[in-house]
Amino acid sequence: MTDSQKSPLPPGSTIGMLGGGQLGRMAALSAAALGYKVHVFSPENDGPAAQVTSLNTVAAYDDWAALESFASAVDIVTYEFENVPSATAAFLAERLPVRPGPNVLHICQNRLREKDFCNSVSVPTTRYAPVESAENLIQVTDDFGLPCILKTAEFGYDGKGQVFISPGDDIAAAWNTMSGGRESVPAIVEGVIDFRMEISVIIARTAGGTSECYVPVENRHKNHILDETHVPAGISAGLAEQAEATARRLAEAMDLQGMLAIEMFVTRDDQILVNEMAPRPHNSGHWTMDACVTSQFEQFIRAAAGLPLGSPDRHSDAVMKNLIGDDVRDWKNILSEPGAKLHLYGKAEARPGRKMGHVNRMSPKT
């Protein structure tokens, strides 16, 4: 069906959420504050989102009978991660509004499609090339040059599914590491960028074309996982405006209704290159929960529900620190720290590399 609903979703309505992770949890809490119920659809029965709503469907994303029942129980559908199968989103979109639309999901869940789309609307990216096998990879790297980064085209995050290839490395071994031993899999080779920082911009956009951007922020990583986000990014006003203009161009070209997070590289000669996109709230936007008039999670719900967008203005600068694995055991000290705002995700087991929560630390706005 065509998503023609322009009027706001009234309070008391039910928002369907595909995915049950921490982003869904925080979005569901924001939805409740606006008077909405959230129904979570996820293959897992113990995810963080399920802890904050009584409406849960535990089923596979290709369980069509369960999806049919889910569609009849909710008023609109959104998602908290982009690895939902596109067929699932398309199935639901035939029955009720899905926001962002399946076309946005289709673009953002594949690195090749992302970069092809960016280039089609004159948004620069890193240099890249598609690869499908070890033999193909050898040919591409001969042309591409080393070092480079080999990544799966789909289902990669937090450094998973990617391998850095240096001069002298065994190319076939790099392929096997990335592909899990499979002979053929869609993948991408990207050039190594001499960048001075990674930034991200989060934009929300309504069906009517109104959009709001959060200030560009700097992301700092540890072991390929976001460690800290510093707000605002230490870039010029001109570069900040360019980054926001890039976000608006992409959101408009996708006809976005919802939220889009865009990671970008700032090169040493002040070029901005798009790295990856996510059609949902983003780890680098968690600082907005305590430093902005409207958090990214409230904005996400507003955009999906067709409400007027809130102000993204920040009243403070901030540093967001992820609590990874055993970092969460410091919760008591964090709670004793004046001004620190702790957010835990309700995950029972702290494992290496697992995001257990985050803490926001504010400072006067500069």
Rosetta blueprint (number, residue, H / E / L):
1 M L
2 T L
3 D L
4 S L
5 Q L
6 K L
7 S L
8 P L
9 L L
10 P L
11 P L
12 G L
13 S L
14 T E
15 I E
16 G E
17 M E
18 L E
19 G L
20 G L
21 G L
22 Q H
23 L H
24 G H
25 R H
26 M H
27 A H
28 A H
29 L H
30 S H
31 A H
32 A H
33 A H
34 L L
35 G L
36 Y L
37 K E
38 V E
39 H E
40 V E
41 F E
42 S E
43 P L
44 E L
45 N L
46 D L
47 G L
48 P H
49 A H
50 A H
51 Q H
52 V H
53 T L
54 S L
55 L E
56 N E
57 T E
58 V E
59 A L
60 A L
61 Y L
62 D L
63 D L
64 W H
65 A H
66 A H
67 L H
68 E H
69 S H
70 F H
71 A H
72 S H
73 A H
74 V L
75 D L
76 I E
77 V E
78 T E
79 Y E
80 E L
81 F L
82 E L
83 N L
84 V L
85 P L
86 S H
87 A H
88 T H
89 A H
90 A H
91 F H
92 L H
93 A H
94 E L
95 R L
96 L L
97 P L
98 V E
99 R L
100 P L
101 G L
102 P H
103 N H
104 V H
105 L H
106 H H
107 I H
108 C H
109 Q L
110 N L
111 R H
112 L H
113 R H
114 E H
115 K H
116 D H
117 F H
118 C H
119 N H
120 S H
121 V L
122 S L
123 V L
124 P L
125 T E
126 T L
127 R L
128 Y E
129 A E
130 P E
131 V E
132 E E
133 S E
134 A H
135 E H
136 N H
137 L H
138 I H
139 Q H
140 V H
141 T H
142 D H
143 D H
144 F H
145 G L
146 L L
147 P L
148 C E
149 I E
150 L E
151 K E
152 T E
153 A L
154 E L
155 F L
156 G L
157 Y L
158 D L
159 G L
160 K L
161 G L
162 Q E
163 V E
164 F E
165 I E
166 S L
167 P L
168 G L
169 D L
170 D L
171 I H
172 A H
173 A H
174 A H
175 W H
176 N H
177 T H
178 M H
179 S H
180 G L
181 G L
182 R L
183 E L
184 S E
185 V E
186 P E
187 A E
188 I E
189 V E
190 E E
191 G E
192 V L
193 I L
194 D L
195 F E
196 R E
197 M E
198 E E
199 I E
200 S E
201 V E
202 I E
203 I E
204 A E
205 R E
206 T L
207 A L
208 G L
209 G L
210 T L
211 S E
212 E E
213 C E
214 Y L
215 V L
216 P L
217 V E
218 E E
219 N E
220 R E
221 H E
222 K E
223 N L
224 H L
225 I E
226 L E
227 D E
228 E E
229 T E
230 H E
231 V E
232 P L
233 A L
234 G L
235 I L
236 S L
237 A H
238 G H
239 L H
240 A H
241 E H
242 Q H
243 A H
244 E H
245 A H
246 T H
247 A H
248 R H
249 R H
250 L H
251 A H
252 E H
253 A H
254 M H
255 D L
256 L L
257 Q L
258 G E
259 M E
260 L E
261 A E
262 I E
263 E E
264 M E
265 F E
266 V E
267 T E
268 R L
269 D L
270 D L
271 Q L
272 I E
273 L E
274 V E
275 N E
276 E E
277 M E
278 A E
279 P L
280 R L
281 P L
282 H L
283 N H
284 S H
285 G H
286 H L
287 W L
288 T H
289 M H
290 D H
291 A H
292 C E
293 V L
294 T L
295 S L
296 Q H
297 F H
298 E H
299 Q H
300 F H
301 I H
302 R H
303 A H
304 A H
305 A H
306 G L
307 L L
308 P L
309 L L
310 G L
311 S L
312 P L
313 D L
314 R E
315 H L
316 S E
317 D E
318 A E
319 V E
320 M E
321 K E
322 N E
323 L E
324 I E
325 G H
326 D H
327 D H
328 V H
329 R H
330 D H
331 W H
332 K H
333 N H
334 I H
335 L H
336 S L
337 E L
338 P L
339 G L
340 A E
341 K E
342 L E
343 H E
344 L E
345 Y L
346 G L
347 K L
348 A L
349 E L
350 A L
351 R L
352 P L
353 G L
354 R L
355 K E
356 M E
357 G E
358 H E
359 V E
360 N E
361 R E
362 M E
363 S E
364 P E
365 K L
366 T L
